[in-house]
Amino acid sequence: MTNADPATYPTTFTPYGDRPSDPEQVAKLAELARGGTTHEDLRDWLQLVDSIGELRVLEGVDWQENIGRITEMLTHSDHAPAVLFDAIPGAQKGFRILVNAQAERSRLAVSLGLPSDIGTWELMDEWERRRDETEPVAPMMVDGGPILENVLEGDDIDLLKFPTPLWHPQDGGRYIGTGDAVLTRDPEEGWLNMGTYRVMVHDSTNAAIFMSPGKHGRLHRQKAFERGEPLPAVVLVGLDPLLFLASALEMPYGQSELEWVGGMRGRPVECIAGRHTGLPIPARAEIALEGFLMHDEERMEGPFGEWTGYYASASREEPVFRLSAIYHRNDPIITGVPPEKPPYEAHKFRQYLKSANLRREMRLAGVPDVTAAWCHGVGGCQLFTAVSIKQRYPGHARQAGHIAAQCRTGAYLGRITVVVDDDIDVSDLDEVIWAISTRCDPERSFDIIRRAWSGPLDPAIEPGKKGFNSRVVIDATKPYEWIDQFPEAIGPTPEEKAVTRQRWSWILR
Ligand SMILES: Cc1cc2nc3c(=O)[nH]c(=O)nc-3n(C[C@H](O)[C@H](O)[C@H](O)COP(=O)(O)O)c2cc1C
């Protein structure tokens, strides 16, 4: 069901309006797209992505059905562009939605200020280096910024003025928060968290925020509610892709993602103080919802199409998020990252960053010689993970597997963790499955971890019993005791392959 006449559907793209014509600016953009300097906000980012030819604008597409459908199909297409929907029927022209933003490595690289043609392993090495070396830089509080171009309070608050899509037909409501960031402060310890949690519109002034048990925002909520108080929160539903990345990735407990982004960029994130909560609101964000998660009022949330590829958490009572203010720029942009059957956009960028985080966490936990890690997109970067090691001692493989399954990156809603030798490319499913099939003897190679951290989204656990799950750690390495007698594998080494491919390029692509 749509409110647009199919005869009015666009048949081609519209150019991105903010494209500069000044040659100096064009040259600057080209320079920036080669990497080195990070953008200031989403609008700069869009210009950069447009300059590398990866942005399209679509006008006249309805929010009821086709924005969601097109987004689902874009995210499952290789090399699809970022798409900005504008002139959405029923909404003010200029109120836009960006989708598929970081589904390609080139655009993820733009977000990180890296060359857009950077390779997989180079990007991961750089991310790991930044995770090691970044020192936090506190946000700088400022008095003004584009986010104050429109401030709605009291009777003017109207969540329904935004063209929030119905992303999937069976969703229980319109989700304005998908590629978002939710800011909350720990009521006891005072630190500021930023996490990506879905936000459903109830009506013009109320919404729901779904935080899985154990997530940092949920811990803040628990602490506030135990004191009998509401939890102040700010939800950025349109924001800079770099802030979004920090929000959507697992950072250590107690680390402020806003400070981490400041440190990584080498300059503080400029913020205004929320008028009702005092929470910092990035001054160049697109749309910020400020309010309180109510300790004494609940409404139904869900169902929602989820990252596992199902509507598994169904609907439940969740605390109401009551808005005190909406702040937005002129012509605001919602950043949409609706979950789809994996792998979808979030997995396409998380596979690099979560995998690099996993390898780093294993190193910091003292596991030697971890050569690579890969959180496979097909498992939502959670359910199917492979790590490779150069085996050094008896028990090394089991140590690697159990730590990969239970460290910060691996602990939540995992299922299968595989350890392979370093001759296996962990990012290649064929190679990983081949190692499992040929190097495992199930009675010696499989360990089960019971009562691990899961939650309402786990499709394999019966309704009413969700919370815990079990894990299998598969040791698919050659048995250490007779590693030297293990049959030799067929095939050239990667170095031999490279030489042969070059020499015989006319037949081997
Ligand atoms: C697009 C996207 C949507 C997400 N939605 C949710 C959600 O609705 N609820 C949730 O608990 N986690 C969600 N996550 C996962 C969290 O954002 C992620 O685990 C993050 O690290 C949470 O922040 P925290 O570690 O500060 O709790 C989502 C992640 C992405 C990339």
The ligand as a MOL file (V3000), in Angstrom:
LIG
                    3D

  0  0  0     0  0            999 V3000
M  V30 BEGIN CTAB
M  V30 COUNTS 31 33 0 0 0
M  V30 BEGIN ATOM
M  V30 1 C 22.1960 -0.9590 12.2140 0
M  V30 2 C 22.3340 -1.4820 13.6160 0
M  V30 3 C 21.2180 -1.5960 14.4150 0
M  V30 4 C 21.3170 -2.0710 15.7140 0
M  V30 5 N 20.1980 -2.1580 16.4850 0
M  V30 6 C 20.2920 -2.5530 17.7610 0
M  V30 7 C 19.1300 -2.5530 18.6030 0
M  V30 8 O 18.0250 -2.2420 18.1750 0
M  V30 9 N 19.2930 -2.9290 19.8960 0
M  V30 10 C 20.5020 -3.3210 20.3950 0
M  V30 11 O 20.5970 -3.6450 21.5640 0
M  V30 12 N 21.6140 -3.3420 19.6220 0
M  V30 13 C 21.5390 -2.9540 18.3160 0
M  V30 14 N 22.6520 -2.9430 17.5250 0
M  V30 15 C 23.9400 -3.3770 18.0710 0
M  V30 16 C 24.5720 -2.3020 18.9180 0
M  V30 17 O 24.5010 -1.0590 18.3000 0
M  V30 18 C 26.0280 -2.6040 19.2040 0
M  V30 19 O 26.1270 -3.8030 19.9050 0
M  V30 20 C 26.7020 -1.4890 19.9730 0
M  V30 21 O 28.0100 -1.8640 20.2990 0
M  V30 22 C 25.9180 -1.1960 21.2230 0
M  V30 23 O 26.5350 -0.1820 21.9520 0
M  V30 24 P 27.0230 -0.4840 23.4250 0
M  V30 25 O 28.1920 -1.4110 23.2540 0
M  V30 26 O 27.4500 0.8500 23.9140 0
M  V30 27 O 25.9000 -1.0780 24.1450 0
M  V30 28 C 22.5740 -2.4560 16.2220 0
M  V30 29 C 23.7060 -2.3420 15.4260 0
M  V30 30 C 23.5880 -1.8550 14.1340 0
M  V30 31 C 24.8190 -1.7290 13.2880 0
M  V30 END ATOM
M  V30 BEGIN BOND
M  V30 1 1 1 2
M  V30 2 1 2 3
M  V30 3 2 2 30
M  V30 4 2 3 4
M  V30 5 1 4 5
M  V30 6 1 4 28
M  V30 7 2 5 6
M  V30 8 1 6 7
M  V30 9 1 6 13
M  V30 10 2 7 8
M  V30 11 1 7 9
M  V30 12 1 9 10
M  V30 13 2 10 11
M  V30 14 1 10 12
M  V30 15 2 12 13
M  V30 16 1 13 14
M  V30 17 1 14 15
M  V30 18 1 14 28
M  V30 19 1 15 16
M  V30 20 1 16 17
M  V30 21 1 16 18
M  V30 22 1 18 19
M  V30 23 1 18 20
M  V30 24 1 20 21
M  V30 25 1 20 22
M  V30 26 1 22 23
M  V30 27 1 23 24
M  V30 28 2 24 25
M  V30 29 1 24 26
M  V30 30 1 24 27
M  V30 31 2 28 29
M  V30 32 1 29 30
M  V30 33 1 30 31
M  V30 END BOND
M  V30 END CTAB
M  END
